[in-house]
Each structure stands twice: as structure tokens, then as C-alpha cells.
Amino acid sequence: MPTTIHYTDYFERNVLRKRAYLRKSWCEYVLDRPEHSEPQEGNRYRFWRQIPELNGRYLRVVTLSDKVTVHNAFPDRGFKP
């Protein structure tokens, strides 16, 4: 059964406004099928997946500690698989 993805107010109000090209469906894809993930300081988690629509760049999705509430997302220029 698929997990329901949630979004913080910060993501909804700031991230999507600042990065209007982002799609929630991409974030959900990354969380459903991460190529890499790791804990981040402050009880957050990072997930990466290559996104064809971003010219093959990797999208980093940062979640809260529950791993299903998206807080931030952006193309990660420095990520090396």
C-alpha cells in the first residue's frame, strides 16, 4: 500500500514559490524509489533520485523525521551516485 506523502507549510509557501518548476510528483517518486538516502542533522532525512525531466540531474528531497513529510527539494548539483 502506498504511503501518503505530506508537505510542510514551508515547502508549500516558500519552496514551490521559489522553485516553480518543481513537481510534487517528482518528490513522491524520489521518496518511493530513492537511489540513495541518509540521515541529516536535526532529525531530517535526505533522499536522491535522478529525474529525467531535470535533464538527468538528481533531485534531493529533505523530509522531517517521519520520512514522509517533505520539507525541501532541489536539484543537487554536487551529488555523486
N, C-alpha and C positions, 0 to 999 in steps of 0.2 A: 504494500500500500504506500503510495507516495506521501512524503512529508509535506505539510503545509508550510510554506515559506512566509515569513513576516518581514516587515521593514520598519526601521526606526523612523521617528519624525525627522531626525537629522538627514537620513537618506532621502526621504520623500521631499523635504523642503529645500535642502541645500545641494546634495549630490546630483539629483536628477536635473535641477535647475542649472547647475554649473556645467554638467556634462550631459547636455540634452540628447546626445547621440546614443547614450546607454539605453539598453532594454532590460526590463526586469526578467524577461525570458532568458537572457544570457546569464544573469546571476543565478537563476534557478538551474540552468544547465550546468554551470560550474559547480554548484553545490550537490547536484545529483550525480555528477561524474567527474570529480576532481582528478587532475593528473598529479597534483601534489597538494599537501596540506600540512600545516604546522601551527602549534600554539603561538600566540603573540602575547607580549606583556599586557597586563591589565585585563586578564581573563577574556581575551578575544582570540579568534582563530582566523587564519588566512587560508584561502583556497585558490588554486590557479587552474586554468584550463585555456587552451588555445581556442580562439574564436575566429572562424573563417571570415565573418563579416567585418572584423577589425584588421583585415589584411594579414591574418595569421598571427597577430600579436596575442600575448597572454593577458587574460583579464584576471586581476586579483580581486577577490571578494572577501571582505572582512565581516565576520559575524560577531555577535555577542557570544557569551559563554555557552548558550544553548545550541549553537551551531546551525540554527535555522532562522535567526533574525539578522537580516542584512543591515549593516551599519554604514559600509562604504564599499565602493567598487571603482576601479580604474584600470586602464591598460598599464601593465607593469613593464616598462622598458628594460629594466635591469634583470628580470627573471630569466634564469638559465635552467632549462629542464635537466 
